[in-house]
Amino acid sequence: MGVATDHSSLPRVTFSDTWIKPFREQVRASCGPGWKVLNSRGNMRLQVVDVGSVMLPYEWSLKGSTQALPRIQQIFKRWNSGQITLAEAAQTANTSSNRQTLNFTQLIDNYREFVPNAGDKTWNKFYLPVLRHCAKQFEGRPPVDGEALCLTCLQQWEPGSRMRQTARQKLYGFLNWAVQRGHLKPIYSPPASLPETLKPKRVGYPLEDAQILALLDSLPEGKDHDRWRFAIQLSAVYGLRPEELRHLRIKDGANGAELWSIYRKSMGGNKGQKTEPRRLHPLLVRDMNGNTVDWNLQARIHIGEELPPLNRLGEGGQALGTYLRRKDAWNALRKEADHLGEQLTPYSFRHRYAKGMHAAGIPIANIAEAMGHTIEVHLQSYAFKPNATAELVAAVNA
């Protein structure tokens, strides 16, 4: 009698997997025994023993294997013919077709893993729209070069707008990543600059102390409105970003209790870098007679006085703006700002703080520190520094 064999411990091979062994044999026959292809989360990875590995823009499937083999052979030829790294060989290699075959869905998924610091909300709002536009450009005849590709991908956003700047930043990062890893041809590297007309940045409207006091007096009575009144007072006296209202903390300092903002804002142009928590310094509002108005804000934070709901994280400015736009006094102030060619927003309380600090003669470096941004950002957005020309002319007329 034959001996029964237990097949339960043997790996199961389905019919759909039968392409794998022949594919690997073809790679070894074309390139050598050290060249292997591996399944990396459903995508294809090329590994060369004692050399390294590169991701290929193909899915781990029979169809992907037929597309990948010519590419692998081209990589081998370039790598084997001279002093060139595997990554460089993959970058310069083309498929046997004169058109590059890409699976952009997988390519975008791979890039998502490369930028893990971007939260889901940031990814869906700022990355995906422009990357999907990029994918569409390769569905038919591909773009002639990186400049043409970028101009087409960005055309839905207004030139000079903040959204276009953000979309361009995300697109450039993706294209550089894809080209460096050989997923896209070098011709699709993003250009150093794009020909476009910049939209002038609108000037922020700095609220005057009298306007702030009148606005506060116009708010209705009631618990909900008192919370918003508290938020406005804090924003004006400490020059807060609206989002910082949910990040206020009391800390023990060298001379007693101190009010701090522990909000950490992303620093534009510096991947992964954020602003540091900072101690807050009050610039008290003054009444019509020039007397300071002390609302005891730090003490009220200390005892836990409630602030208004600010929606989800990152939407503090939107929440404050929605409340204010429903108030007649605010809309009247907006008309005044428009008449001057300036823009009234929830940041106008912060502009009031910057203007008042400059008027008090405090050095720019100290103002920037108090407001939680760099000197460069301050000079770009809060240009209330003294006008030396005006002072010289005034001296002549004296």
C-alpha positions in Angstrom: 0.0 0.0 0.0 1.1 3.5 -0.7 1.9 5.9 2.1 -0.7 8.7 2.4 0.7 12.2 1.9 -0.5 15.2 3.9 -0.8 18.0 1.5 -2.3 20.5 4.0 1.1 22.0 4.8 2.1 22.6 1.2 1.7 26.1 -0.3 -1.4 26.4 -2.4 -0.8 27.5 -6.0 -3.8 28.8 -7.8 -4.2 28.9 -11.6 -3.8 32.6 -11.6 -0.3 32.3 -10.0 1.1 30.0 -12.7 2.6 33.0 -14.6 5.0 33.8 -11.7 7.6 31.0 -12.1 8.0 31.4 -15.9 8.2 35.2 -15.5 11.0 34.8 -12.9 12.8 32.4 -15.1 12.6 34.8 -18.0 14.1 37.6 -15.9 17.0 35.3 -14.8 17.6 34.2 -18.3 17.7 37.7 -19.6 19.7 39.4 -16.8 21.4 36.7 -14.7 20.8 34.7 -11.6 21.0 37.6 -9.2 18.1 39.4 -10.8 14.7 38.8 -9.1 11.2 40.1 -9.2 9.2 40.3 -6.0 5.6 41.1 -5.0 5.6 44.3 -2.9 2.0 44.9 -1.7 0.5 44.0 -5.1 3.2 46.0 -7.0 6.4 44.9 -8.6 9.8 45.3 -7.2 13.0 44.5 -9.0 15.8 43.2 -6.8 19.5 42.6 -7.7 21.5 40.7 -5.3 24.3 42.7 -3.6 23.2 45.8 -5.6 19.8 47.0 -4.4 16.2 47.2 -5.5 13.8 49.6 -7.3 10.0 49.7 -7.6 8.5 49.3 -11.0 5.3 50.9 -12.1 3.5 47.7 -12.8 1.0 45.6 -10.8 1.9 42.1 -9.6 -0.1 40.2 -12.2 0.2 38.4 -15.5 -0.6 41.6 -17.4 2.0 43.5 -15.3 4.6 40.9 -16.0 4.3 41.2 -19.8 4.7 45.0 -19.5 7.6 44.7 -17.0 9.9 42.3 -18.8 11.0 44.7 -21.6 11.5 47.4 -19.0 13.7 45.1 -16.9 15.7 44.0 -19.9 16.4 47.7 -20.7 17.4 48.4 -17.1 19.9 45.5 -17.3 21.4 46.7 -20.5 22.0 50.2 -19.1 23.3 49.0 -15.8 25.5 46.3 -17.3 27.1 48.6 -19.9 28.8 51.1 -17.7 29.3 52.8 -14.3 25.7 53.6 -13.5 23.6 52.7 -10.5 20.5 50.6 -10.6 18.3 53.6 -9.8 19.9 55.6 -12.6 19.4 52.7 -15.0 15.8 52.4 -14.1 15.3 56.2 -14.5 16.7 56.2 -18.0 15.2 53.0 -19.3 12.2 53.0 -21.6 9.8 50.2 -22.5 10.0 48.6 -25.9 7.1 50.8 -26.9 7.6 54.4 -27.8 5.0 55.3 -25.2 5.4 54.8 -21.5 2.8 52.5 -20.1 1.8 53.5 -16.6 -0.6 52.4 -13.9 -1.2 55.8 -12.3 -3.6 54.5 -9.6 -0.9 52.4 -8.2 1.7 55.1 -8.8 -0.3 57.5 -6.7 -0.9 54.9 -4.0 2.9 54.3 -3.8 3.5 58.1 -3.5 0.9 58.2 -0.7 3.2 55.9 1.3 6.1 58.3 0.6 4.3 61.2 2.3 3.0 59.7 5.5 3.1 63.0 7.3 0.2 64.3 5.2 -3.0 63.5 7.0 -6.0 62.0 5.1 -7.7 65.4 5.0 -4.6 67.1 3.6 -4.1 64.3 1.1 -7.6 64.4 -0.2 -7.9 68.2 -0.4 -4.4 69.2 -1.7 -2.7 66.2 -3.3 -5.4 64.0 -5.0 -7.0 66.7 -7.2 -3.8 67.7 -8.9 -2.4 64.1 -9.1 -5.6 62.9 -10.8 -5.3 65.7 -13.3 -1.8 64.5 -13.9 -3.0 60.9 -14.5 -5.5 62.1 -17.1 -2.8 63.6 -19.2 -1.4 60.2 -19.9 -4.6 58.5 -20.9 -4.2 59.6 -24.5 -1.2 61.1 -26.2 1.2 62.0 -23.4 2.5 65.5 -22.8 5.6 66.6 -24.7 7.6 67.6 -21.5 7.3 68.5 -17.9 6.4 72.2 -18.5 3.5 71.3 -20.8 2.4 68.7 -18.2 2.4 71.1 -15.3 0.7 73.9 -17.2 -2.2 71.6 -18.2 -2.5 70.1 -14.7 -2.7 73.5 -13.0 -4.9 75.3 -15.5 -8.1 74.9 -13.3 -6.6 77.1 -10.5 -6.3 80.9 -10.9 -2.7 82.1 -11.6 -1.2 83.6 -8.4 -3.8 82.1 -6.1 -2.8 80.3 -2.9 -4.6 77.1 -4.1 -2.5 77.1 -7.4 0.7 77.6 -5.4 -0.2 74.6 -3.2 -1.2 72.4 -6.1 2.0 73.3 -7.9 4.0 72.4 -4.8 2.3 69.0 -4.5 2.6 68.3 -8.3 6.3 69.1 -8.3 7.0 66.8 -5.4 5.2 63.9 -7.1 6.9 64.4 -10.5 10.4 64.7 -8.9 9.7 61.5 -6.9 8.4 59.6 -10.0 11.3 60.7 -12.2 14.0 59.9 -9.7 12.6 56.4 -9.2 12.3 55.7 -12.9 8.5 55.6 -13.0 8.4 58.6 -15.4 10.9 59.6 -18.1 13.3 62.4 -17.2 11.6 64.6 -19.7 8.7 65.0 -17.2 10.8 66.6 -14.6 9.0 69.8 -13.4 10.5 73.1 -14.8 12.3 75.5 -12.4 9.5 78.1 -13.1 6.3 78.3 -14.9 5.2 81.3 -17.1 2.2 82.8 -15.3 0.8 86.1 -14.1 0.8 86.4 -10.4 -2.3 87.6 -8.6 -1.6 90.6 -6.3 -2.0 89.7 -2.7 -4.8 91.7 -1.0 -3.8 93.8 2.0 -5.2 92.8 5.4 -7.3 95.3 7.2 -6.1 96.2 10.7 -9.0 96.8 13.0 -8.8 99.9 15.2 -9.4 99.6 18.9 -12.6 101.7 18.7 -14.0 99.4 16.0 -13.3 96.3 18.1 -15.0 97.8 21.1 -18.0 98.8 19.0 -18.2 95.3 17.5 -18.1 93.7 20.9 -20.9 96.0 22.2 -23.1 95.2 19.2 -23.1 91.4 19.9 -26.3 90.0 21.4 -26.5 88.9 25.0 -26.5 85.2 25.9 -24.1 82.4 26.8 -23.3 81.5 23.2 -22.5 85.1 22.2 -20.4 85.6 25.4 -18.2 82.7 24.2 -17.6 84.4 20.9 -17.0 87.7 22.6 -14.3 86.0 24.7 -12.8 84.6 21.5 -12.7 88.0 19.8 -11.1 89.6 22.9 -8.4 87.0 23.0 -7.7 87.3 19.2 -7.3 91.1 19.4 -5.3 91.3 22.6 -2.8 88.5 21.8 -2.8 88.7 18.0 -4.0 85.1 17.7 -4.7 83.0 14.6 -8.3 81.8 15.0 -7.1 78.2 15.1 -4.9 79.0 18.2 -8.0 79.6 20.3 -8.2 75.8 21.0 -4.5 75.5 21.9 -4.2 78.0 24.8 -2.5 76.7 27.9 -1.3 78.1 31.3 2.3 77.3 32.2 4.4 78.0 35.2 7.0 80.6 34.3 9.9 82.1 36.2 7.7 84.9 37.5 4.4 83.1 37.8 1.7 81.9 35.5 2.1 82.5 31.8 -0.3 82.1 28.9 1.0 80.0 26.0 -0.1 78.9 22.5 1.0 75.3 21.9 -0.3 75.4 18.3 2.3 74.2 15.8 1.6 75.5 12.3 3.3 73.9 9.3 6.1 76.1 7.9 5.6 76.6 4.2 8.5 75.3 2.0 10.0 73.3 4.9 8.9 69.7 4.8 7.9 68.4 8.2 8.9 71.6 10.0 6.5 73.4 12.2 6.4 76.6 14.3 7.3 76.3 18.0 4.9 76.8 20.9 5.3 80.4 22.2 4.5 82.5 25.2 1.8 85.1 24.5 2.2 88.8 25.3 -0.9 91.0 25.6 -1.3 94.3 23.7 -4.3 95.8 25.6 -7.1 97.5 23.7 -7.6 101.2 24.6 -10.9 103.1 24.8 -11.7 106.5 23.3 -9.9 108.3 26.2 -6.7 106.3 25.7 -7.2 104.1 28.8 -6.4 100.4 28.6 -9.3 97.9 28.9 -8.2 94.9 30.8 -10.6 91.9 30.3 -8.5 89.6 32.6 -8.1 87.1 29.8 -5.3 85.0 31.2 -7.2 84.6 34.5 -10.3 83.6 32.6 -8.4 80.9 30.6 -6.9 79.7 33.9 -10.3 79.1 35.5 -11.5 77.3 32.3 -14.0 79.8 30.9 -15.6 78.3 27.8 -14.7 79.3 24.3 -17.1 78.7 21.3 -17.1 75.5 19.2 -14.5 75.9 16.4 -15.6 73.0 14.2 -12.9 70.4 13.2 -9.2 70.9 13.6 -7.9 73.4 11.1 -11.3 75.1 10.7 -11.1 77.7 13.5 -10.9 80.6 11.1 -13.9 79.3 9.1 -15.9 79.0 12.3 -15.1 82.5 13.5 -15.7 84.0 10.0 -19.1 82.3 9.8 -20.2 83.8 13.1 -19.0 87.3 12.2 -20.5 87.4 8.7 -23.9 87.1 10.3 -23.4 90.4 12.2 -24.4 93.7 10.7 -21.6 95.5 12.5 -19.0 93.2 10.9 -20.4 93.6 7.4 -20.3 97.4 7.9 -16.6 97.2 8.7 -16.1 95.0 5.7 -17.5 97.8 3.4 -15.0 100.2 5.0 -12.2 97.8 4.3 -13.3 97.3 0.7 -13.4 101.1 0.2 -9.7 101.2 1.2 -8.8 98.3 -1.1 -8.2 96.1 1.9 -9.6 92.8 3.2 -11.5 92.3 6.5 -11.1 88.7 7.8 -10.8 87.0 11.2 -7.1 87.7 10.8 -7.8 91.4 11.0 -7.6 91.1 14.8 -4.1 89.8 14.3 -3.3 92.6 12.0 -4.5 95.1 14.7 -1.9 93.5 17.1 0.9 93.8 14.5 0.1 97.4 13.7 -0.1 98.3 17.4 3.2 96.6 18.2 4.9 98.6 15.4 3.4 101.8 16.5 4.8 101.2 20.0 8.3 101.0 18.5 8.9 97.3 19.3 11.7 95.8 17.1 10.4 93.6 14.2 12.3 90.5 15.5 10.4 90.7 18.8 7.1 91.3 17.1 7.6 88.3 14.8 8.5 86.2 17.9 5.4 87.3 19.7 3.2 86.4 16.7 4.8 83.0 16.1 6.3 83.4 12.7 9.6 84.3 11.0 10.8 87.9 10.2 10.4 87.1 6.5 6.8 86.1 6.9 6.1 89.1 9.0 7.5 91.6 6.5 5.5 90.0 3.7 2.2 89.9 5.5 2.3 92.6 8.3 4.2 95.5 6.7 3.3 98.2 9.3 6.9 99.2 9.9 7.6 103.0 10.2 7.9 104.9 6.9 11.3 106.6 6.9 10.4 108.7 3.8 7.4 110.1 5.5 9.4 111.0 8.6 12.0 112.8 6.5 9.4 114.8 4.6 7.6 115.7 7.8 10.9 117.1 9.2 11.3 119.3 6.2 7.8 120.7 6.6 8.2 121.4 10.3 
